[in-house]
Amino acid sequence: MLAFIVNQFPRQVDAYFLRELLGLLESGLDFQIYSLLSPPKGWKVHADAKPLLERVVYPPAPGELARHALGSTAAHPAKVTRMLARIAWGHRSMPNALAKSLAIVPQSLAFARDMQARGVHHMHANWATYPATAAMLISELTGIPYSFSGHATDIFVHHAMLREKIDGARFVVTCTRFNRGYLADIAPERADRIRTVYHGVDLPRFAQNGTPRVPNRILTVGTLRACKGIDDLIRAVGILRDRGVEAELEIVGDGEERATLEELIRTLHLESKVILTGYLPQEEVIPAYHRAAVVALPAHHEDHFGIPNILIEGLAAGTPVVCTELPSLHELIEHGQSGLFVPERDPQALADALQRLLADPGEAARMAAEGRRRVAESFDMKQTVAQLAQTLRTGGLAGAP
């Protein structure tokens, strides 16, 4: 049996991972999901996630968790002490990450016992941060081999112990060729064990189903964080209004920046032009893609990595995209052919690109068609899940990087 270790399941922002799990289940892979955190009460769950809930193992209640931790430490004092020392040393310059890493040790010790009881033969951590730390600790205790997926800030920003995790892993999966090159530079002698598997999309599900386009609708989707550049997008809508261009913006998502964005909307008097929907489940996001005339993501380079799923999903839905030129995006988008790149933190240039597509539906449709062709070629979930399933089954020993 395979074990997936995750920060939290289900989680609203990990729609791509949910798609992968469902695809792996359909391929015949047997697995348990170990969630380091329990979801809070009232958590909205994707309808698609419900069939997987019976496969999720959550941490025990606090009292039982403490007993597990004490029992495991008593049974393996040298191993636990050695691993705690490694974690402390590896996070010595990152006190916040150190505190969080130490906080997941009791869960890891409890999961180690559960995995042994279930006969788990391999662990795969989704994210190179705390899930991979848990996998490394569990492997130290039990001898169960592990692998992990590294995606974005977990390898580029919060990269404590990354080299050690790569060295200890049977293989590593990442979601772009750019990421693979970066990880291979960190551990050149492990380069042959680092695999690129794109985050795929269910093309038939995202195909246009007759939902009418709203000709002036701009859409962005994601967690409301400063790195998304949504404030620049709101300012761009204000610029379009001042130019006399009819445009409205739908923002799907929630997060720490919501109050700040709402204040900006009021300051620019854009209440009638900008819609903040809050979080929507995947089944409601897809029609939003279909309604939109343009999908936009003016993300900041220093805090955004990989290929954002909003761009893959937008093109899969047949909607043209405007975005900043993030390092991995050339694997999906060619400027002027399958989308438009704009400079980051430049609302004027963003407004120019949006106006170009809104004013020329023919060009917008051509770019959207080419973008969907590229998604079908490299990001079809049937292909990407088959790649991931093969990698997990063979321990990373088969297939090209």
ZIDA-V323795 format. One record per residue. N is the residue number from 1. SS is DSSP state (a for helix, b for strand, c for the rest). PSI is psi in degrees with one decimal (* if undefined). Layout:
n: {N N}
ss: {SS SS}
psi: {PSI PSI}
This chain:
n: {1 2 3 4 5 6 7 8 9 10 11 12 13 14 15 16 17 18 19 20 21 22 23 24 25 26 27 28 29 30 31 32 33 34 35 36 37 38 39 40 41 42 43 44 45 46 47 48 49 50 51 52 53 54 55 56 57 58 59 60 61 62 63 64 65 66 67 68 69 70 71 72 73 74 75 76 77 78 79 80 81 82 83 84 85 86 87 88 89 90 91 92 93 94 95 96 97 98 99 100 101 102 103 104 105 106 107 108 109 110 111 112 113 114 115 116 117 118 119 120 121 122 123 124 125 126 127 128 129 130 131 132 133 134 135 136 137 138 139 140 141 142 143 144 145 146 147 148 149 150 151 152 153 154 155 156 157 158 159 160 161 162 163 164 165 166 167 168 169 170 171 172 173 174 175 176 177 178 179 180 181 182 183 184 185 186 187 188 189 190 191 192 193 194 195 196 197 198 199 200 201 202 203 204 205 206 207 208 209 210 211 212 213 214 215 216 217 218 219 220 221 222 223 224 225 226 227 228 229 230 231 232 233 234 235 236 237 238 239 240 241 242 243 244 245 246 247 248 249 250 251 252 253 254 255 256 257 258 259 260 261 262 263 264 265 266 267 268 269 270 271 272 273 274 275 276 277 278 279 280 281 282 283 284 285 286 287 288 289 290 291 292 293 294 295 296 297 298 299 300 301 302 303 304 305 306 307 308 309 310 311 312 313 314 315 316 317 318 319 320 321 322 323 324 325 326 327 328 329 330 331 332 333 334 335 336 337 338 339 340 341 342 343 344 345 346 347 348 349 350 351 352 353 354 355 356 357 358 359 360 361 362 363 364 365 366 367 368 369 370 371 372 373 374 375 376 377 378 379 380 381 382 383 384 385 386 387 388 389 390 391 392 393 394 395 396 397 398 399 400 401}
ss: {c b b b b b b b c c c c c c a a a a a a a a a a a a c c c c b b b b b b b c c c c c c c c c a a a a a a a a a b b b c c c a a a a a a a a a a a a a a c a a a a a a a a a a a a a a c c c c a a a a a a a a a c a a a a a a a a a a a a a a c c c b b b b b c c c a a a a a a a a a a a a a c c b b b b b b c c a a a a c c c c c a a a a a a a c c c b b b c c a a a a a a a a a a c a a a a a a b b b c c c c b c a a a a c c c c c c c c c c b b b b b c c c c a a a c a a a a a a a a a a a a a c c c c c b b b b b b c c c c a a a a a a a a a a c c c c c c b b b b b c c c a a a a a a a a a a c c b b b b c c c a a a c c c c c a a a a a a a a c c c b b b b b c c c c a a a c c c b c c c b b b b c c c c a a a a a a a a a a a a a c a a a a a a a a a a a a a a a a a a c b a a a a a a a a a a a a a a c c c c c c c}
psi: {144.7 143.7 128.7 130.0 126.5 161.2 -48.7 138.0 134.3 158.6 135.8 -33.3 -1.0 47.5 -36.6 -41.0 -37.7 -43.5 -41.7 -44.6 -44.0 -39.6 -40.2 -38.8 -43.0 -29.5 -5.9 5.9 132.5 127.6 159.2 152.0 123.2 113.0 117.4 -29.1 145.3 143.4 144.5 159.9 141.7 5.7 129.4 130.6 131.1 138.1 -35.7 -23.5 -21.2 -39.4 -17.4 -11.5 -31.4 -12.8 1.0 133.9 122.0 160.9 148.3 169.7 155.9 -44.8 -46.2 -35.4 -42.4 -39.8 -42.1 -46.1 -45.2 -40.9 -43.7 -38.4 -39.4 -36.2 -31.4 58.7 -41.0 -44.2 -46.5 -43.6 -43.3 -42.4 -40.9 -40.1 -40.3 -42.4 -44.4 -44.0 -41.5 -23.1 20.8 -27.4 6.2 77.2 -37.5 -44.9 -34.3 -46.0 -42.9 -36.6 -41.5 -30.6 -24.3 2.0 -46.5 -41.6 -41.1 -41.3 -39.6 -42.2 -33.7 -45.1 -42.9 -41.5 -41.1 -39.2 -32.7 -7.8 32.5 132.6 -12.9 145.0 140.9 119.6 130.1 99.5 140.8 -3.4 -112.0 -39.6 -41.3 -34.0 -44.2 -43.9 -40.7 -42.0 -45.5 -40.7 -38.8 -38.8 -39.7 -20.1 -1.2 125.9 158.8 162.3 172.4 159.9 130.8 134.4 -57.9 -111.0 -22.1 -19.7 -26.2 -27.9 -60.1 68.7 25.6 133.9 16.5 -44.6 -43.8 -39.6 -39.8 -44.5 -37.2 -15.9 145.4 -37.3 166.6 138.2 137.1 166.4 3.5 157.9 -33.9 -45.8 -41.0 -42.5 -39.8 -45.8 -36.7 -32.1 -33.3 -39.9 75.1 -36.0 -8.7 8.4 -33.8 -9.6 7.3 119.4 140.6 119.4 112.0 153.5 116.2 171.3 145.8 94.6 -46.1 -36.7 -33.9 -6.6 144.6 129.7 20.8 -3.7 124.7 140.5 144.8 110.1 -27.4 17.6 123.4 137.9 139.0 147.7 133.7 175.1 135.3 89.5 156.4 -33.5 -13.7 -17.8 23.9 -27.6 -37.9 -34.9 -40.7 -43.4 -36.8 -37.8 -38.4 -39.2 -42.6 -41.6 -44.6 -24.2 -6.6 14.3 125.5 118.4 143.4 151.9 128.2 122.4 112.5 118.1 174.4 167.8 -171.3 -23.4 4.1 -49.2 -39.3 -42.1 -38.7 -39.9 -39.7 -41.1 -43.5 -42.4 -38.2 2.3 48.6 21.6 -32.8 -5.8 -18.8 129.4 122.8 105.8 -18.5 -172.3 138.0 141.0 160.9 -38.8 -18.9 -18.2 -38.1 -46.6 -29.5 -40.4 -42.2 -33.6 -26.8 148.6 -28.6 141.8 133.1 141.0 91.6 57.8 158.2 131.9 -43.5 -14.3 12.0 130.0 169.9 -162.0 105.7 135.2 -27.9 -34.0 -41.4 -44.7 -41.1 -46.7 -36.3 -31.1 2.6 27.5 131.3 156.1 147.3 130.7 164.8 159.8 75.4 155.2 -38.6 -5.5 -19.0 -12.5 -12.0 -41.6 134.6 123.0 129.1 -12.2 -50.7 14.4 178.9 132.3 145.1 155.0 147.8 154.6 38.0 81.1 -32.1 -49.3 -36.6 -44.3 -39.1 -45.9 -42.4 -42.8 -38.5 -44.6 -37.9 -32.7 -16.0 81.3 -29.4 -46.5 -39.8 -43.8 -37.7 -45.3 -40.8 -40.8 -42.2 -38.5 -41.8 -35.6 -42.1 -38.2 -44.6 -32.7 -40.4 -14.0 16.7 123.7 -31.6 -39.3 -46.2 -38.4 -38.4 -39.9 -46.5 -43.0 -42.5 -40.7 -43.5 -36.5 -33.9 2.1 28.9 8.9 -9.0 151.0 160.4 157.2 *}
